[in-house]
């Protein structure tokens, strides 16, 4: 129970004040454990003083949030993608930054507050971060080995170092914290728990080591692909760039031998912008973006050329620039030119209410900056989807066709015996589709197939297919049917 001294008072406060908790939204002072909540700041001020209360409340909120991306004990080397959307790098950087912040507060606190802060804030932050970073480094090690990078061995060393840090953190908690008062509190094994059965011993994630040749050979890897060139049979093609969703991609050039190498990275097209980025190892990373003022309208393909001692390696850069008409139609919309679109639930252009029932932001929750839920939490269900409060999103689709709308939902339990937990999805004036998180109760409830995934990742997914949409502007509506949903 000792490591739960923060969570338990929060839960007890909610139980004591359950009527007001169900009425107030997080931004109105409800008893929610987030950086903006009254409880989080009050707790931090009570335990550690006013000076650092805001920073401590934010740290405790974020380590809980980051652990919600995947529960630490079931993180594996392939949990976070190494090649898509910079996911693994984003998660690693988030944990590194949070740990630095927690350590800074620890150093600044008076000595009589440090043991409590370590126990309640620094240890869960640092220990959780170590587990995530260790598995991310192991995943990078396996990817680098597949690509033949000389830096593979450095990632293996990083994994081993983090494994030792995990042991040292547990030992400090058991034997030195508060003079050894909490001995054995952190004895439970927690590394290598790839199912719900705890491992017999803590196991470091598997790593590879390479025998690096004495050469100045090099190769190229790109975003979105595990392969490396020049020895791969397929073409090197970066993910599509869209002018309505500007972004940056990358090309990596890395040593395959122990000797330094020389390359030139250039482009044939004036609209492709290449910028060399700083990297933590000997690998070279070149950021790729598009100067849309110079790019031709419509679909184009340019090339990046990596040249050196080897034959030139050509990397395709596909791009779609919207026309003036398309840009005008897409103004203030979430826009998709290539058929794929993702956005935060909290970014709805409009929120409708019904009899005081409304959608409100839950700060610091989920995979983005915030999430949305219905308040008052104890409101009755709306049987007719059109009558309930809704979130409305303006969309622009450059391509017509069939689309799938996927909602990323909070991991609510099946707590109503006579119904599931439902939500409505509608497009324009079409009849809304009613979706149920527990349409398959066997899979969705305790120990079912989808329950297991929801328990690991703290999300559930609902999808609706929309047929024969024309290109152009549309309105997506997400409507409340039952309370207790989080999007």
Residue, then its C-alpha position, 0 to 999 in steps of 0.5 A: x500500500x505504501x507506494x499508493x499513498x498519493x492515489x489512495x487519498x484521491x480515490x477516497x476523496x472522490x468516494x466522499x464527494x461522489x455527488x460533486x465529483x459527478x457534477x463538476x468537470x476537471x476544469x471546474x475544480x472536480x477531484x480529479x488527479x490531473x495537473x489542473x485539479x484542485x486535489x493534485x495541487x492541494x496534495x502537493x502543497x500539503x506535503x511539500x509546500x507552496x513553492x513547488x506545488x504546481x510543478x509536483x502536481x504536474x509531474x505526478x499527473x504526467x507519470x500516471x499519464x505516461x504509464x497509461x500509454x502502456x503499463x510499465x510491466x508489460x512494455x516490450x521492445x516493440x511496444x512503441x514504433x521505432x519507424x513511424x511518427x517518431x513514436x519511440x523517440x517521443x516517448x523516450x524524450x517525454x520520460x527523460x524530461x519528466x525525470x530531469x524535472x523530478x530530480x531538480x525538485x528533489x535537489x531543491x527540497x529541504x532534507x526533511x522532505x526528500x524521503x517522502x518526495x522520493x517515495x511518492x514522486x521521484x521513484x515512480x517517475x524515474x523507475x517507470x521511465x527506466x523501464x520504458x527507455x530500456x525497452x525502447x533502447x532494446x527495440x532500437x538495438x534490434x532494428x539497428x542490427x537488422x539494418x547493419x548499423x555499427x551503432x547497434x552495439x552502443x544501443x546494447x550497452x545502453x540497455x545494460x546500463x538501464x538494467x543496472x539503473x533499475x536494480x540500483x533504484x530498487x536497492x535504494x528504495x529498499x535499503x537506504x530510503x528513510x534509513x531502510x524503513x521500507x526494506x523489501x517494498x520493491x522486491x517484486x520482479x517486474x522486468x520480463x513480465x510479458x503476460x500477467x504472470x510475474x517473471x521468476x527473476x528480472x530479465x533484461x530485454x534481449x539485445x544483439x551485438x554485431x561484429x563490426x568490420x574494419x571498413x568505411x562502408x555506410x548505408x541508408x535508412x528512412x522513416x516508415x521502413x525497417x529496411x536499409x539501402x543499398x542492399x534492399x531489393x525495393x525502392x526507398x520511398x518516404x511517406x507522402x508529404x501533404x501541403x494541408x498537413x505539413x510535417x518533417x520526415x528523415x533520412x539516416x546515413x550510418x556507418x556499417x564499419x568501424x571507420x569514418x565515412x564521407x557522403x553528400x546528401x543532395x536533392x534534384x528538386x528545389x522544393x525539397x529542403x534537407x537539414x542536418x540534425x544533431x544525433x546522440x551517436x555516429x549516425x547522421x540524420x537529415x531532416x526532410x521537409x517541403x517548401x510548398x511555395x516552390x512545389x508544383x500543384x498536385x502530385x509530384x515525386x522528387x528525389x534525395x541522392x546519397x552519394x559517396x564511395x558507393x553507387x548513389x542511393x536514390x530516395x523517392x519523396x512523394x508530395x501532394x500540394x493542394x490547389x488554391x480551390x482545395x486550400x479554400x475549401x479546407x480552411x479551418x478544417x481537419x484535412x486529408x489529401x492522402x486518405x488518412x487523418x488523425x486529430x485530438x478529440x478536444x479540438x472539436x470546432x463546436x460542442x453542443x449541449x443538451x439540458x446542461x449536459x455537455x462535453x468537457x476537457x479532461x486535462x493531461x489524460x490519454x495519448x494527447x494533451x487532453x481528452x473529452x468526457x461528458x458532465x455531469x457524470x451521473x447524467x441519464x442516457x440519451x436513447x436518441x443520438x440526435x438529442x444528446x450533446x455532441x462534438x462536431x469536427x469540420x473535415x476536408x477530404x481531397x479523395x472520395x470513397x469509403x472511410x473508417x472512423x476510429x474512436x480512441x476511448x478510455x478503458x471503461x468497464x462494463x458496469x451496467x448489467x442491462x446495457x453496454x457503454x454506447x456512443x454515436x458517430x455521424x457524418x453530415x445529415x446521415x443517420x448516426x451509427x450507434x457503437x457499443x464498447x461492449x457489443x461483444x460482452x465475452x471479449x470486452x469484459x473481465x479477462x476477455x480478448x479485448x479486455x486484455x488489450x484495454x488493460x495493457x494500453x488503457x484504451x478501447x477502440x470503436x470503429x464505424x465505416x462510412x460508405x461513398x463519401x464525396x470529396x470536399x467538406x464534411x461534418x463529423x459528429x460524435x454524440x453522447x448516448x451513455x455517460x462515463x465515456x472518454x474520447 
